[in-house]
Amino acid sequence: MTTTSTNSSVSVTTPEHRRALVVPGLAAAVAGALAATLVAAICKGAGVDFATPDGADPIPLSAFPMFALTFSVLGLAVAAGIRRWSKRPATTFLRTALTLTAISLVPPFLIDVDRTSSLCLVMVHLVVAAIVIPTLTRSLARSAVRG
């Protein structure tokens, strides 16, 4: 005898569903890290030094891909959790990610760097978000349609 559960609040995650989210999510994380590095390099080339007035070392170029990749993978983990426990994972993830992105735009203005450095940091955040968020949202929407 086979029993089928119709509880719609819990989704079954198969290896195929995980791959459908993880593969594009990791690709977007790498693309976001590369884009963050490119934007930071362009800013540095234009004379932005990302240095603090107190004489501390400026933010090194190598920090940009590291942080972009780290937080993109964290976003992927959030997407996986939302996919697992939400009835509308794409919508829930999009709202969550946009809220977290908005919050991430505040610290560049709180750290002790000049205004141009702050604006470049905001640009880096927005470029990474513009790559990662739509990719994860589309992946979640596709997996919801497949069931």
Residue pairs with C-beta under 8 A, 6 or more apart in sequence:
8 87
9 85
9 87
10 84
10 85
11 17
11 83
11 84
11 89
13 83
13 84
17 83
17 143
17 146
18 80
20 139
20 142
20 143
20 146
21 76
21 79
21 80
21 83
21 136
21 139
21 140
21 143
22 76
22 80
24 135
24 136
24 138
24 139
25 72
25 73
25 75
25 76
25 79
25 132
25 135
25 136
25 139
26 73
26 76
27 135
28 72
28 131
28 132
28 135
28 136
29 68
29 69
29 72
29 73
29 75
29 76
29 132
30 69
31 131
32 68
32 69
32 72
32 127
32 128
32 131
32 132
33 64
33 65
33 66
33 68
33 69
33 72
33 128
34 65
35 68
35 127
35 128
35 131
36 64
36 65
36 67
36 68
36 124
36 127
36 128
37 61
37 64
37 65
37 68
39 64
39 120
39 123
39 124
39 127
40 50
40 61
40 64
40 120
40 124
41 61
43 50
43 116
43 117
43 120
43 123
44 50
44 61
48 116
48 117
48 120
49 58
49 117
50 58
50 59
50 113
50 117
50 120
50 121
51 57
51 58
51 59
51 113
51 117
52 58
52 111
52 112
52 113
53 112
53 113
53 114
54 112
59 117
64 124
68 124
68 128
71 104
71 128
72 128
72 132
75 97
75 100
75 132
75 133
75 136
76 136
78 93
78 96
78 97
79 89
79 93
79 97
79 136
79 139
79 140
82 89
82 92
82 93
82 96
82 140
83 89
83 93
83 140
83 143
86 92
86 93
88 144
89 140
89 143
89 144
90 137
90 138
90 140
90 141
90 144
93 136
93 137
93 140
94 133
94 137
97 129
97 132
97 133
97 136
97 137
98 133
101 125
101 126
101 129
101 133
104 125
104 129
105 122
105 125
105 126
108 117
108 118
108 119
108 121
108 122
108 125
109 118
111 118
113 121
